[in-house]
Amino acid sequence: MLKKQILVVSAIASSLLLFSCNKKAEEKEITLVMAEVNPAETIAGQMDQAFKSKVEELSDGKIKIDLQCSGILGDIESLLAMATKSGSSVHILRLSPQSFASYNCEKTLMLSVPFTFSSKEHFWRFATSDTAKEILDEPIEKGLGLKGLFFGEEGFRHFFSVKKIASVEDFSGLKVRGTNDEAMQGMIKGLKAISVPVAYADLYGALQTGIVDVAEQPIANYLANHFNTVAPYMIFDGHTLGVMMAAITTECWDSLSEKQRNILLEAGKYASEFCRNLSQTEEDKVKAALLKEGATLTDVDDIKPWQEACAEVIAKGSAADPILYQAILNYAKNDLQPPRKRF
C-alpha cells in the first residue's frame, strides 16, 4: 500500500514538473522575423504593424515581432523561396495570391481572378468565413511549409500608365508589367497588350525609361512608391482586389505552444479588422493627395467591356474548383451599396 502511495505521489510530482517546464517554455521570450515588401506607411505595412503590436501586447512582450519593411529582406519571390525551405530566417511574411503562381495553389489563385470581388464588403464577408479558412490552409495541403494566418486587403488594383488610358482599346500594343501568374498574363493577353516581366523593385526605373508603359497596383501603393511621378495616369478599372495574406512557416508554427499559436491567431483577427477599417479611409486620403500632385484619375462607367476582354482568363481561373469559386462569388449577395466604387 505504501509503495502504491509513493508511486502515485511520484507520478503527480512528475506531472507537476512537466507542467512547470512547459509553462516556463511558453514564457520564454522569442523573436519572429516578419518580412514586408512594401513601405511601412502603406496599408500593408500598417496592417503588419497592428499585428506586431497586438502580438507583443497579448504575450506581455514575450513574443516579439521583428518587422522588416520596404523589401529589406528581399523581394517576394526570394522570400517565398526561403520560407518554403527548412531553416528559414524569415518566419512570417505578407504576400498576395499571385505569389503562389509557381506553387500549384489553385484555390488561392482564384482570389486573383479578374472581377471576382464586386466590392470590399463582398471580400470581407468572404475573409471572415469558413471558406476563407479553406484557402488559408491550402499551402499546408500542398506541402509548402507555410500556414496562412489571416487575410487583409489594400484596395482594388488599377492600371496606371505613362500616357492616358481611357478604354480597353487603348491597351492594344502597350507594354504592361506582368507578374508571372495566369490571371495577370491572361488579362494582358485579353487586353491585346504585351507582357514585360519586371521585378517590383525595378518598376519605377522601368516606367521612367520606357521599358514598360503600364503597370498596376492599389492606389495607396501607387502613391507610396511615387509611381505617379513617372506614370501620372491611373484608370479605376478595379480588375482585382489587392488581397493580402499573412503566412507563417510550418516549421516555426510547429515549434510554438498552443498558447503562443492562439496569440498569433487572435492578433491576426485584430490586424484584419484594423486593415478593414483603415483601407477605405486611407484610399480617400490618397486619392486627394494624388489629385493635389497632378495625377490624372479616370473612372470606368461601364465595366462590361473589361469583363468581356478578360472572359477567357476568368473562365480558366475559376475552373480549378467551380464549387469553391461560386461560394466566393455568393458572398456578394448581401451587398448594401453599388459594387463599382473601386477606390
PyMOL commands that set and color helices and strands:
alter all, ss='L'
color gray80, all
select helices_A, chain A and resi 2-27+43-58+76-83+97-100+106-112+120-127+130-136+138-141+168-171+182-190+200-209+219-224+227-229+250-255+258-292+304-309+311-318+322-330
alter helices_A, ss='H'
color red, helices_A
select strands_A, chain A and resi 30-35+63-68+92-95+146-161+175-177+194-196+214-218+233-249+296-299
alter strands_A, ss='S'
color yellow, strands_A
deselect
rebuild
show_as cartoon
